[in-house]
Amino acid sequence: VGQFHQDHFWGQGCRTLGSYTYRGWWIKGKCQQGTCTYANGDLYTGEWLNDQPEGQGQLVCAEGQKYCGTLLEGKFHGFGVMEWSDGSTYE
């Protein structure tokens, strides 16, 4: 469900593919800012670039870990805080 402009996803919308569902903002068919729920139960909320998490975001893993910080090309990068299910953290 969502909007289209010039044959692209544009504006707010939701797209479900085999292993995940993305809900958020699109520009020229690319994810920009939103929430992605993965089939394994992980949940990412934050910024996107080139259809992958990049910029500020939060990843909550099904196993209980939580990362809040900066991502680059879908990987933890720069400043961030990792918290494990036992309450221990790394900054």
ABEGO torsion letter per residue (X at the ends): XEBBBGGBBBEBBBBBBAABBBBEBBBGGBBABEBBBBAAGBBBBEBBBGGBBBEBBBBBBAAGBBBBEBBBGGBBBEBBBBBBAAGBBBX
